[in-house]
Amino acid sequence: MGSSLSTKLVRCLCTFTLAAGHATAESARALQGPDEQRAQLPEWRLAESPLFRVGHDGAELLHRVGGAVVLGNGSVVVSDSGNRRLLVLDATGRVSATLGRQGDGPGEFQSIGAISAIGDTVVAFDGSLHRGTVWVPGGEPEVYLIPRLAGRAAFSYGAVSAHEWILAAREPPPQGANQLFETRSAVALLRARSRETVGLERRWFAYSYSFSETTSTMSGTTTYRIPVLGTAHLGTAAGRWFFVPMDRPVIELHDAGGGGPPVEIALPLDQHPPLGPRLSEYGDSVVSSVDRQYRARLRTVYDAVQRAASGKTAAPVQRVVAMGDDIWVDPYQTEPGTGGNTVWFVASARDEALRATIALDSNKTLLGGNSRIAVLLRRTELEEESVEVYAVLRGAEENGQTGRVRPR
């Protein structure tokens, strides 16, 4: 009895000590500024040379590549959306299979939106046909229609399992002229086989601007989506769905079944990034890039947007990419890396924590991958596209300059 009591006291003391230590560490982090927090994260990088490259300088001609995922067996699946197909690439870059073609039959596409990997199963979504297709290894494609949400066409942002998908439908902004609107979206979980939808929440999703004009050729109200104003981000990773809101620098991790508060991963960014300077720079660049006859019209638009956006704050994050169990975040505010790179954050949806920072070439587009493989899109001035697959080097796991890391 005495021995048992002593053991319990020791366990309680250890638990209290660990909790106090954790609280102290959290308090210390809370007192640090964003720059100090970023500096403490490990730095990952990509290998200097790609494991392989597929595209215009090889046998495959790619068109409007939209995304990529890595399967459990290490194969890379690339969404060649302009050609209405998915390319399955083995570890050498050879095309081992082609999924889909243009059409509206089973396993065919009119457009390709988000794609997800669940083990070796591929789930791809078609926004034009409003359906998702599931490819199970060795099986025929399974096709499921996506129902409407809140009376609006819904689009999938990823799969939490092969037959459970996260949907969102944008709700129309109020009508009016010369106003900046906060567009909301209804978010839901779809159980594809039964077509049952479970409402998760409604959320402020994006800014849109309505401009009323009357000219010899145009009249009425035009709605503009101006990228620099920002948007929220929705996706899936590690069997959960995540949301990066417009107004706070956090990643919210939600269980697919809903219920209970989300787990939040704080991003080391300033709480309220200024909208004015960024909007001015964007507007100036757009106005200077068009023909003279359009400049006065666009200047009027952007001047009105600046007045409407007075007092607003922009979204802290401009791009988010699901990378297997990880989430890679491209913030507006981190300082650019050397050599034309942009510094991203890497967060783990499974461990519920920031993992690292990584510098990516600003002239290439991150398509997808996982914690060991990053798939990037390179586009030439002639709009020729190629996909480059790199090993992700993580400190002690680096193995020479070529980064011979086995995909998994």
Secondary structure as GFF3:
##gff-version 3
##sequence-region A 1 408
A	DSSP	alpha_helix	2	31	.	.	.	ID=ss1
A	DSSP	alpha_helix	34	39	.	.	.	ID=ss2
A	DSSP	beta_strand	43	46	.	.	.	ID=ss3
A	DSSP	beta_strand	52	55	.	.	.	ID=ss4
A	DSSP	beta_strand	65	70	.	.	.	ID=ss5
A	DSSP	beta_strand	76	80	.	.	.	ID=ss6
A	DSSP	three_ten_helix	81	83	.	.	.	ID=ss7
A	DSSP	beta_strand	85	89	.	.	.	ID=ss8
A	DSSP	beta_strand	95	99	.	.	.	ID=ss9
A	DSSP	beta_strand	115	118	.	.	.	ID=ss10
A	DSSP	beta_strand	121	126	.	.	.	ID=ss11
A	DSSP	beta_strand	131	135	.	.	.	ID=ss12
A	DSSP	beta_strand	142	145	.	.	.	ID=ss13
A	DSSP	beta_strand	155	161	.	.	.	ID=ss14
A	DSSP	beta_strand	164	171	.	.	.	ID=ss15
A	DSSP	beta_strand	179	191	.	.	.	ID=ss16
A	DSSP	beta_strand	196	214	.	.	.	ID=ss17
A	DSSP	beta_strand	219	224	.	.	.	ID=ss18
A	DSSP	three_ten_helix	227	229	.	.	.	ID=ss19
A	DSSP	beta_strand	233	237	.	.	.	ID=ss20
A	DSSP	beta_strand	240	244	.	.	.	ID=ss21
A	DSSP	beta_strand	250	255	.	.	.	ID=ss22
A	DSSP	beta_strand	263	266	.	.	.	ID=ss23
A	DSSP	alpha_helix	276	288	.	.	.	ID=ss24
A	DSSP	alpha_helix	292	308	.	.	.	ID=ss25
A	DSSP	beta_strand	317	323	.	.	.	ID=ss26
A	DSSP	beta_strand	326	331	.	.	.	ID=ss27
A	DSSP	beta_strand	341	348	.	.	.	ID=ss28
A	DSSP	beta_strand	353	361	.	.	.	ID=ss29
A	DSSP	beta_strand	365	369	.	.	.	ID=ss30
A	DSSP	beta_strand	373	379	.	.	.	ID=ss31
A	DSSP	beta_strand	385	393	.	.	.	ID=ss32
A	DSSP	three_ten_helix	395	397	.	.	.	ID=ss33
###
